[in-house]
Amino acid sequence: MNQEIPYKIYLEESEMPKQWYNVRADMKNKPAPLLNPATLKPMTPEELGQVFCAELVKQELDNDTAYIDIPEEIRSFYKMYRPSPLVRAYCLEEKLQTPAKIYYKFEGNNTSGSHKLNSAIAQAYYAKKQGLKGVTTETGAGQWGTALSMACAYLGLDCQVYMVKCSYEQKPFRREVMRTYGAAVTPSPSDTTQIGRKILEEFPGTSGSLGCAISEAVERATSLEGYRYVLGSVLNQVLLHQTVIGLETKTALDKYGIVPDMIIGCAGGGSNLGGLISPFMGEKLRGERDYQIIAVEPASCPSFTRGRFAYDFCDTGKVTPLQKMYTLGNGFIPSASHAGGLRYHGMSGILSQLYHDGLMEARSVGQTEVFAAAQEFARVEGILPAPESAHAIKVALDEAKKCKETGEEKTIVFGLTGTGYFDMVAYQRFNDGQMEDYIPTDAELEAGFATMPEIEA
């Protein structure tokens, strides 16, 4: 093996990012503003402040400041598990007999098992600084709820989590980690909120969705004094916090003069993909360098590849602001697949605009082929990946195998967002041959599109 590059490229603490990078500052076409659903006018800071923490509202609306300082308290917390390693997949390259060079940024080195802690601690910090009692949120596969419960426990905040019902049932151990850290966890939709009861009446027996859980969490936050709503993906503020992933990745690559040809990430709401690609996309936007950037989503919830670029509610209960994004419709409830945290009807407004402008591409992949890729990776690299991460692994393997056929020596970087040790029900179904692929029909998608508001472009 050629080991000129170490297996794992570690940064020093002093090389950790001191600022988050706001890719919007370099975007010619900015993401469209959030709209008030009642007036169809851009949301004001005062309106958003009724739901979100004041400092997070500023970050959400800031389209012009390229770099935003990371408070020292957050950087100190980051040091418990950051910098995270950039791994050269030598064993995988040898197994595939590919001339491609494969790197992955591993975000699973913390108890939450994922990248979600990067934003959880930031949002909890701003809530604490504002003097709040607690926060509410939703979670899909449970990584975000786990991360937020950890951050709230550290800062002494109450944490109330609405967990998508099918994940609540499939992932009891993830639920118990949240409870161990002091969070209250409720399966969604539930009878604890007006919106939850309405959804249960309209969709009896539903397995839930992130859109449902968001509705309940927002209602809960706005009905309790001293609480605000926080979330783990989609919005600009979350993508901003996750740029520590891409900034560290770029610093590690630059140390060894490595220039990637393609950067691949899984896409659900878009925060981890956005966090990984932002510094590279910034170079692309400024005309300094070009990269092939690929978003990978589940075929069961294909927001990019089969969705529409339009204004839509971010939740099923239609209580959130309207966001212009690639969406399947706020009423689209995905199948109870094991795509976990990727089961969301919409996509980050930032990524949606970049995709619409042709600056990145998207691919959808089926559930069984994703788990086959996860198994292939685990048997060679020794990490059991989260099902979400395995979507990126699937396309990275595809591209590496293409290089074997063509002889091209491409450098591939992908995001390994976390571990799959709480996803063993899914792995069991795959290993037992009981896993099936589900692809929504055009009629099912049309039913979701029908729930979208009619708003002029």
C-alpha positions as CSV (number, residue, x, y, z in Angstrom):
1,M,0.0,0.0,0.0
2,N,1.0,3.6,-0.7
3,Q,0.8,5.3,2.7
4,E,2.3,8.7,1.8
5,I,-1.0,10.0,3.2
6,P,-1.8,8.8,6.8
7,Y,-4.8,6.5,7.3
8,K,-6.3,9.2,9.5
9,I,-5.6,12.9,9.1
10,Y,-6.0,14.6,12.4
11,L,-5.9,18.3,13.0
12,E,-4.6,20.0,16.1
13,E,-7.0,21.7,18.4
14,S,-5.5,25.0,17.3
15,E,-6.5,24.2,13.7
16,M,-10.2,23.9,14.6
17,P,-12.4,26.5,12.9
18,K,-12.9,29.7,14.9
19,Q,-15.7,30.8,12.6
20,W,-18.6,29.2,10.8
21,Y,-18.7,29.9,7.0
22,N,-21.9,31.4,5.6
23,V,-22.0,30.2,2.0
24,R,-24.9,32.6,1.3
25,A,-22.4,35.5,1.2
26,D,-20.9,34.1,-2.0
27,M,-24.2,33.0,-3.6
28,K,-25.2,35.2,-6.6
29,N,-28.8,34.0,-6.2
30,K,-29.6,34.0,-2.5
31,P,-32.1,31.6,-1.0
32,A,-35.6,33.1,-1.2
33,P,-36.8,34.6,2.1
34,L,-39.1,32.7,4.5
35,L,-42.7,33.9,4.1
36,N,-45.3,34.5,6.7
37,P,-48.1,32.2,5.6
38,A,-50.8,34.7,6.7
39,T,-49.4,37.7,4.8
40,L,-47.1,36.0,2.3
41,K,-44.6,38.7,3.2
42,P,-41.0,37.9,4.3
43,M,-40.8,36.9,7.9
44,T,-39.5,39.7,10.2
45,P,-37.0,39.1,13.0
46,E,-39.8,39.8,15.5
47,E,-42.1,37.2,14.0
48,L,-39.3,34.6,13.9
49,G,-38.3,35.5,17.4
50,Q,-41.6,34.1,18.7
51,V,-40.4,30.6,17.7
52,F,-36.6,30.8,17.6
53,C,-33.9,32.2,19.8
54,A,-32.9,35.8,19.0
55,E,-29.3,35.1,18.0
56,L,-30.4,32.2,15.8
57,V,-32.9,34.5,14.1
58,K,-30.0,36.8,13.2
59,Q,-28.0,33.9,11.8
60,E,-31.0,32.7,9.9
61,L,-31.5,36.0,8.1
62,D,-27.9,37.0,7.5
63,N,-27.2,36.5,3.8
64,D,-24.1,38.7,3.7
65,T,-21.6,38.0,6.5
66,A,-19.2,35.4,5.2
67,Y,-17.7,34.3,8.5
68,I,-19.5,34.3,11.9
69,D,-17.5,33.9,15.1
70,I,-18.0,30.7,17.1
71,P,-18.3,31.6,20.8
72,E,-15.5,30.3,22.9
73,E,-17.9,28.3,25.1
74,I,-19.1,26.4,22.0
75,R,-15.5,25.8,20.8
76,S,-14.6,24.4,24.2
77,F,-17.5,22.0,24.0
78,Y,-16.4,21.0,20.4
79,K,-13.0,20.0,21.8
80,M,-14.6,17.0,23.5
81,Y,-15.0,15.3,20.1
82,R,-13.5,17.6,17.5
83,P,-11.5,17.9,15.3
84,S,-12.9,14.7,13.7
85,P,-10.7,12.6,11.5
86,L,-10.5,12.6,7.7
87,V,-9.9,9.0,6.9
88,R,-8.1,7.6,3.8
89,A,-9.9,4.4,2.9
90,Y,-6.8,2.5,1.9
91,C,-8.4,-0.9,2.7
92,L,-11.5,-0.1,0.6
93,E,-9.4,1.1,-2.3
94,E,-7.4,-2.1,-2.3
95,K,-10.5,-4.3,-2.0
96,L,-12.1,-2.5,-4.9
97,Q,-8.9,-2.6,-6.9
98,T,-9.7,1.0,-7.9
99,P,-7.2,3.8,-8.9
100,A,-9.6,6.2,-7.1
101,K,-8.4,7.8,-3.9
102,I,-11.2,7.6,-1.3
103,Y,-11.5,9.8,1.8
104,Y,-14.3,10.1,4.3
105,K,-15.0,12.6,7.1
106,F,-16.1,10.6,10.1
107,E,-18.5,12.4,12.4
108,G,-19.4,9.5,14.7
109,N,-16.9,10.1,17.5
110,N,-19.4,11.2,20.1
111,T,-22.2,9.6,22.1
112,S,-24.9,10.9,19.8
113,G,-23.1,8.9,17.0
114,S,-23.5,11.7,14.4
115,H,-22.7,15.2,13.2
116,K,-25.8,16.6,14.9
117,L,-24.0,17.7,18.0
118,N,-22.3,20.4,16.1
119,S,-25.5,22.4,15.9
120,A,-27.2,21.1,19.0
121,I,-24.7,22.7,21.3
122,A,-24.8,25.9,19.4
123,Q,-28.6,26.2,19.6
124,A,-28.7,25.1,23.2
125,Y,-26.0,27.7,24.1
126,Y,-28.0,30.5,22.5
127,A,-31.2,29.4,24.3
128,K,-29.3,29.3,27.6
129,K,-27.7,32.7,27.0
130,Q,-31.2,34.1,26.3
131,G,-32.3,32.9,29.7
132,L,-34.8,30.3,28.5
133,K,-36.1,27.4,30.5
134,G,-36.0,24.8,27.7
135,V,-36.4,23.9,24.1
136,T,-38.6,21.6,22.0
137,T,-37.7,19.7,18.9
138,E,-38.5,16.9,16.5
139,T,-36.3,14.0,15.6
140,G,-36.4,11.3,12.9
141,A,-34.0,8.5,13.4
142,G,-33.0,9.9,16.7
143,Q,-29.6,11.3,16.1
144,W,-30.7,14.9,16.5
145,G,-32.8,14.3,19.5
146,T,-29.9,12.4,21.1
147,A,-27.5,15.3,20.4
148,L,-29.9,17.9,21.6
149,S,-30.6,16.0,24.9
150,M,-26.8,15.8,25.4
151,A,-26.4,19.6,24.8
152,C,-29.3,20.5,27.1
153,A,-28.1,18.2,29.9
154,Y,-24.7,19.9,29.7
155,L,-26.2,23.4,29.9
156,G,-29.1,22.6,32.3
157,L,-32.0,23.1,29.9
158,D,-35.2,21.2,29.7
159,C,-35.5,19.2,26.4
160,Q,-38.8,17.9,25.0
161,V,-38.5,15.7,21.9
162,Y,-41.2,14.6,19.4
163,M,-39.8,11.5,17.7
164,V,-41.3,10.2,14.5
165,K,-43.5,7.2,15.5
166,C,-41.9,4.5,13.3
167,S,-38.4,5.5,14.5
168,Y,-39.7,5.6,18.1
169,E,-40.7,2.0,17.7
170,Q,-37.8,0.8,15.6
171,K,-35.1,2.5,17.7
172,P,-36.0,2.0,21.4
173,F,-32.3,2.3,22.4
174,R,-31.9,5.7,20.7
175,R,-35.0,6.8,22.7
176,E,-33.5,5.6,25.9
177,V,-30.3,7.4,25.4
178,M,-32.3,10.6,25.1
179,R,-34.2,9.8,28.3
180,T,-30.9,9.0,30.0
181,Y,-29.8,12.6,29.2
182,G,-33.0,13.9,30.7
183,A,-35.1,14.5,27.7
184,A,-38.9,13.8,27.5
185,V,-39.6,11.8,24.3
186,T,-43.0,11.5,22.7
187,P,-43.9,9.4,19.7
188,S,-45.3,11.6,16.9
189,P,-48.1,12.2,15.9
190,S,-49.4,12.1,19.4
191,D,-52.5,13.2,21.4
192,T,-50.5,15.7,23.4
193,T,-51.0,18.5,20.9
194,Q,-54.0,19.8,18.8
195,I,-52.1,19.3,15.6
196,G,-51.1,15.8,16.6
197,R,-54.7,14.9,17.3
198,K,-55.8,16.4,14.0
199,I,-53.2,14.4,12.1
200,L,-54.2,11.2,13.9
201,E,-57.8,11.8,12.9
202,E,-56.9,12.4,9.3
203,F,-54.3,9.7,9.0
204,P,-55.3,6.9,11.5
205,G,-52.5,4.5,12.1
206,T,-49.9,6.7,10.4
207,S,-46.2,5.9,11.1
208,G,-45.5,9.7,11.2
209,S,-43.0,11.9,9.5
210,L,-40.6,14.7,10.3
211,G,-43.2,17.2,9.1
212,C,-45.7,15.9,11.7
213,A,-43.2,16.0,14.5
214,I,-42.1,19.5,13.6
215,S,-45.7,20.7,13.8
216,E,-46.1,19.2,17.3
217,A,-42.8,20.6,18.5
218,V,-43.5,24.1,17.3
219,E,-47.0,24.1,18.9
220,R,-45.5,22.9,22.2
221,A,-42.8,25.6,22.2
222,T,-45.2,28.4,21.5
223,S,-47.6,27.2,24.2
224,L,-45.0,27.2,27.0
225,E,-43.5,30.3,28.5
226,G,-39.7,30.4,28.4
227,Y,-39.4,27.9,25.6
228,R,-38.3,28.1,22.0
229,Y,-38.2,25.6,19.1
230,V,-34.9,24.3,17.7
231,L,-34.3,21.9,14.8
232,G,-31.6,19.7,13.4
233,S,-31.6,20.4,9.7
234,V,-33.1,22.4,6.8
235,L,-32.8,26.0,8.0
236,N,-29.9,28.3,7.3
237,Q,-28.7,28.5,10.9
238,V,-28.3,24.7,11.2
239,L,-26.3,24.5,7.9
240,L,-24.1,27.3,9.2
241,H,-23.2,25.4,12.3
242,Q,-22.4,22.3,10.4
243,T,-19.8,24.0,8.3
244,V,-17.2,23.0,10.9
245,I,-17.3,19.6,9.0
246,G,-16.3,21.1,5.7
247,L,-13.9,23.6,7.1
248,E,-12.0,20.8,8.9
249,T,-12.1,18.6,5.8
250,K,-10.6,21.3,3.7
251,T,-7.9,22.2,6.2
252,A,-7.0,18.5,6.4
253,L,-6.9,18.1,2.6
254,D,-4.9,21.3,2.1
255,K,-2.3,20.0,4.6
256,Y,-1.3,17.3,2.1
257,G,-2.1,19.2,-1.1
258,I,-5.1,17.0,-1.9
259,V,-7.7,18.4,-4.3
260,P,-10.9,16.4,-4.5
261,D,-12.6,15.8,-7.8
262,M,-16.0,15.0,-6.2
263,I,-17.7,15.5,-2.9
264,I,-20.6,13.3,-1.9
265,G,-23.1,13.5,0.9
266,C,-26.4,12.1,2.0
267,A,-29.3,14.5,1.8
268,G,-32.5,14.6,4.0
269,G,-33.0,18.1,5.2
270,G,-29.5,19.1,4.0
271,S,-27.5,20.2,7.0
272,N,-24.8,17.6,6.9
273,L,-24.4,17.8,3.1
274,G,-24.4,21.6,3.3
275,G,-21.9,21.6,6.1
276,L,-19.5,19.3,4.2
277,I,-19.7,21.1,0.9
278,S,-19.9,24.7,1.9
279,P,-16.2,25.7,1.8
280,F,-15.8,23.9,-1.5
281,M,-18.9,25.4,-2.9
282,G,-17.6,28.8,-1.9
283,E,-14.6,28.2,-4.0
284,K,-16.8,27.1,-6.9
285,L,-19.1,30.2,-6.5
286,R,-16.1,32.5,-6.5
287,G,-14.6,30.9,-9.6
288,E,-11.5,29.7,-7.8
289,R,-11.9,25.9,-8.3
290,D,-14.4,23.4,-9.6
291,Y,-15.8,20.3,-8.0
292,Q,-18.4,17.7,-8.8
293,I,-20.8,17.8,-5.8
294,I,-23.4,15.0,-5.4
295,A,-26.4,14.9,-3.1
296,V,-27.7,11.4,-2.4
297,E,-31.3,10.9,-1.3
298,P,-33.5,7.9,-0.7
299,A,-35.7,6.8,-3.6
300,S,-38.5,6.6,-1.1
301,C,-38.4,10.3,-0.3
302,P,-36.9,11.9,-3.5
303,S,-37.2,15.7,-2.8
304,F,-34.4,16.8,-5.2
305,T,-34.9,14.2,-8.0
306,R,-38.7,14.2,-8.1
307,G,-39.8,17.2,-6.1
308,R,-40.8,20.7,-7.1
309,F,-38.9,23.9,-6.5
310,A,-41.6,26.1,-4.9
311,Y,-42.8,27.6,-1.6
312,D,-44.2,25.1,0.8
313,F,-44.8,24.6,4.6
314,C,-41.9,23.0,6.4
315,D,-44.4,20.9,8.4
316,T,-47.5,18.8,8.0
317,G,-49.6,20.9,10.3
318,K,-48.9,24.1,8.4
319,V,-47.8,26.2,11.3
320,T,-44.3,27.0,10.2
321,P,-43.2,29.8,7.8
322,L,-43.2,29.0,4.1
323,Q,-39.8,28.2,2.5
324,K,-38.9,28.0,-1.1
325,M,-37.3,24.6,-1.6
326,Y,-37.4,21.3,-3.4
327,T,-40.4,19.6,-1.9
328,L,-42.7,16.7,-2.2
329,G,-45.5,18.6,-0.5
330,N,-46.1,19.1,3.2
331,G,-48.7,16.4,3.2
332,F,-46.4,13.8,1.8
333,I,-45.8,11.1,4.4
334,P,-42.9,8.8,3.4
335,S,-43.1,5.0,3.8
336,A,-41.8,3.7,7.1
337,S,-38.4,2.9,5.5
338,H,-35.1,2.7,7.3
339,A,-33.8,5.9,5.6
340,G,-34.4,7.4,9.1
341,G,-33.3,11.0,9.2
342,L,-33.6,11.4,5.4
343,R,-37.4,11.0,5.6
344,Y,-38.3,14.6,5.1
345,H,-40.6,16.1,2.4
346,G,-38.4,19.2,1.8
347,M,-34.8,20.3,1.4
348,S,-32.6,23.1,2.7
349,G,-33.4,26.4,0.9
350,I,-29.7,27.0,0.4
351,L,-29.1,23.6,-1.2
352,S,-32.3,23.9,-3.2
353,Q,-31.1,27.1,-4.8
354,L,-27.6,25.7,-5.5
355,Y,-29.2,22.7,-7.1
356,H,-31.7,24.8,-9.1
357,D,-28.7,26.9,-10.4
358,G,-26.9,23.7,-11.6
359,L,-24.1,24.0,-9.1
360,M,-24.6,20.5,-7.7
361,E,-26.3,17.3,-8.8
362,A,-28.6,14.8,-7.1
363,R,-29.1,11.0,-7.2
364,S,-31.7,8.8,-5.5
365,V,-30.9,5.3,-4.4
366,G,-33.0,2.3,-3.2
367,Q,-33.0,1.0,0.3
368,T,-31.6,-2.5,-0.3
369,E,-28.7,-1.3,-2.4
370,V,-27.9,1.3,0.3
371,F,-27.7,-1.5,2.9
372,A,-25.6,-3.7,0.6
373,A,-23.2,-0.8,0.3
374,A,-23.2,-0.3,4.0
375,Q,-22.3,-4.0,4.5
376,E,-19.6,-3.9,1.9
377,F,-18.1,-0.8,3.6
378,A,-18.4,-2.2,7.1
379,R,-16.6,-5.5,6.2
380,V,-13.6,-3.6,4.8
381,E,-13.3,-0.4,6.8
382,G,-14.5,-1.7,10.2
383,I,-17.2,1.0,10.9
384,L,-20.9,0.1,10.9
385,P,-22.4,3.2,9.1
386,A,-25.7,4.8,9.9
387,P,-28.3,4.1,7.1
388,E,-28.3,7.8,6.2
389,S,-24.5,7.8,5.7
390,A,-24.8,4.6,3.7
391,H,-26.6,6.6,0.9
392,A,-23.3,8.6,0.4
393,I,-21.3,5.3,0.6
394,K,-23.4,3.8,-2.1
395,V,-22.6,6.5,-4.6
396,A,-18.9,6.7,-3.5
397,L,-18.6,3.0,-4.2
398,D,-20.3,3.4,-7.6
399,E,-17.9,6.2,-8.6
400,A,-14.8,4.2,-7.4
401,K,-15.9,1.2,-9.4
402,K,-16.4,3.4,-12.5
403,C,-12.8,4.6,-12.0
404,K,-11.7,0.9,-12.1
405,E,-13.4,0.5,-15.4
406,T,-12.1,3.7,-17.0
407,G,-8.7,3.9,-15.3
408,E,-9.4,7.4,-14.0
409,E,-7.6,8.4,-10.8
410,K,-10.3,10.5,-9.2
411,T,-10.2,11.7,-5.6
412,I,-13.5,11.1,-3.9
413,V,-14.5,12.6,-0.6
414,F,-17.7,11.7,1.2
415,G,-19.4,12.4,4.5
416,L,-19.7,9.5,7.0
417,T,-22.2,11.3,9.2
418,G,-22.4,8.7,12.0
419,T,-22.6,5.1,13.2
420,G,-25.4,2.6,12.8
421,Y,-25.3,0.8,16.1
422,F,-28.8,1.9,17.0
423,D,-30.1,0.8,13.6
424,M,-29.8,-2.9,14.2
425,V,-33.5,-3.6,13.4
426,A,-32.8,-2.3,9.9
427,Y,-29.6,-4.3,9.5
428,Q,-31.5,-7.4,10.8
429,R,-34.2,-7.0,8.2
430,F,-31.6,-6.6,5.5
431,N,-29.6,-9.7,6.7
432,D,-32.8,-11.7,6.9
433,G,-33.8,-10.8,3.4
434,Q,-36.9,-9.1,4.6
435,M,-36.1,-5.6,3.5
436,E,-38.0,-4.2,0.5
437,D,-37.6,-1.1,-1.7
438,Y,-40.4,1.4,-1.8
439,I,-40.6,4.0,-4.6
440,P,-43.6,6.3,-4.5
441,T,-45.8,6.3,-7.5
442,D,-46.5,9.5,-9.5
443,A,-50.0,9.5,-8.1
444,E,-48.7,9.4,-4.5
445,L,-46.4,12.3,-5.3
446,E,-49.2,14.3,-6.9
447,A,-51.2,13.8,-3.7
448,G,-48.4,15.4,-1.8
449,F,-48.0,18.2,-4.3
450,A,-51.7,18.9,-4.0
451,T,-51.1,19.9,-0.3
452,M,-48.8,22.8,-1.3
453,P,-50.0,26.4,-1.1
454,E,-50.6,28.2,-4.4
455,I,-48.2,31.1,-4.4
456,E,-47.1,33.2,-7.3
457,A,-43.4,32.8,-8.3
